[in-house]
Amino acid sequence: MASLSLKHIYKVYPNGTKAVNDFNMEIEDKEFIVFVGPSGCGKSTTLRMIAGLEDISAGELMIGDLVVNDVEPKDRDIAMVFQNYALYPHMTVYENIAFGLRLRKLPKDEIHRRVTEAAEILGITEYLDKKPKEMSGGQRQRVSLGRAIVREPKVMLLDEPLSNLDAKLRTQMRSEISKLHARLNTTFIYVTHDQVEAMTMGTRIVVMKNGYVQQIDTPKNLYNYPGNKFVAGFIGTPQMNFFEGTLLKKGEEVEIKFAYSDAVITVPYSMLYKTRPSYLDGKTTVYIGLRAEDISLDPEKVKNSNAVVKVRISHKEELGSETLVYGDINMSGDGYSESSTRVIIKDESDRDFKPGEVVDVALDMEHVHMYDKETEVSILPRIPEYNYLPCSVKGGVLSVLTANIKLPPAISCPDGDGEMLIPTDAITLGNGNDAKVVSCEEINGKYLAELLVGERRLYAVVPQAIQPGNVSFKFDIKKISILRDGKEIISPMNEMVDLDGMFLKEKYVGEQEVNGKKKKVKAVRFDYEIGGAKFTADDETSQKLITVMGLKNAFTTALVFECSVYDFIVGDSGIPATVEDIVDYGSEKFVRCSTPCGTVMIYADKDYSGKIYISPDFTKTGIIEKDRDIRII
Ligand code: ADP
């Protein structure tokens, strides 16, 4: 039983392949985590790093309370099950299961107890005297599970354990492994390329692609709220239908036009409250995603639906429990080839369709998904990143929602109308403008409040659940953007400062007392050099830098030191800086200085002028290896 913590984990193979990029996850005790994604996405590499079979290039891996980056696999309290069983052919099942325990020199009766108990759990007691070759694939995999169970590990790692089995056995073993997890009360991490396996077994699933985590969520949330088009297409069979289309806001309605067809429907604007208004211009192409079960051929549903389009049926697939009807919303489309007009419908009506027949279908727009055409990221996110509001500026006064706000000196905005972006996490409740709380929803541990200010919706990520009713709110003015004609004329203040620097090994001659006499000794110490200034690097960080970059490259590799504007110390030494001006956001002031590393902004606890020296607070500073883009600290 153990929790795991993966922080900024990277794997770069010696040939330069970056197999895993910035993997972050907290795994709770007893979870059943599945890593899923197409071949080569980095799931086995991640698992093997957890097992200790592969070095971690950068990042921190904890099992329980212990950092295990440098702990030998055998000392990590994990057990691993592989696809190819890896059984010893000359040993009996009993000996195979007992082998690891014998190596660890456990008492004979303890070994016997564990082996018979595991065999019992796995239903292989009667095979204990048999050799692996006398057993089927499923039975062999049970033996290899048995070998893992008897170690009583804190974490069970399973790498595609069912891939060698036929479909029927796979289904059966799937539920056996789930049962085993429930019985053992151990944390499981399971790797598979099969999304059905992932969906049926995982308490949470990590979807990966090209070495990057795409989404971490429960099976249900992955299915209902895929955050990008890749996840939407990867999870669920048949694959989600993706159409291209445009959205045009007309008052309180939005007209959705499907490209390459005559299909047009209208939905209430309320369904698209979370979408950035610029997507609703009738010109920007987006992907519209609908699952096969969210499209209906049922005449009753079609009659009652406001979202009906015509489909030319091409063929159907009888799958026993369900029927898939294929067609096209483009009347000259063939319905066979994947395209942005082909449609797959789960049909419950059991009707017969003639190839070429044109029918009306109802789209369940409550379950629609939409993605940006370029980034493929959802434009209907569960937690929107920004609020997009019309605003106007006149004589340094910003009018937005019901408020007129005198802009602080740091924001000098020419008069005119525009679009203002307020990050949903830049809104705080208390002393400010009046609003009504419409709802508050918990989403993956965060609380999203929907506020009504006059007629306008506003979304805010709040620290705890709030009840419907009246509230007061304000927003952090330094985090807003203002756009005019699509161009950003006011940008949010960047709260992070990047400083270029190096890691240095310095030889020096120090003094040491030997037998009461002072002696000169040669010693080395590690420093950072940033903007011509040197700072002492602590031992732990130095060790990490050397481990990640290698002794050969550690002192010649370009680094970026990443520090918040709030985490600088002004003193008598450090990076020389000349104060250029004070950036005044009203309630907070910052100093803009020129330094050998370029312009740097720091928080001003008092007035500064002239020449000063600034030092990052290294306890809060991130360190990134520049060229390979690896976060080391
Ligand atoms: P998955 O388990 O998702 O199929 P892997 O973790 O095995 O993917 O591999 C991720 C990437 O790393 C792939 O591009 C693969 O080719 C590469 N890779 C895996 N092992 C090595 C290795 N020993 N040396 C170099 N590249 C490797």
Residues whose N, C-alpha, C, O or C-beta is under 5 A from the ligand:
A	BS01	ADP	Y13 N15 T17 A19 P38 S39 G40 C41 G42 K43 S44 T45
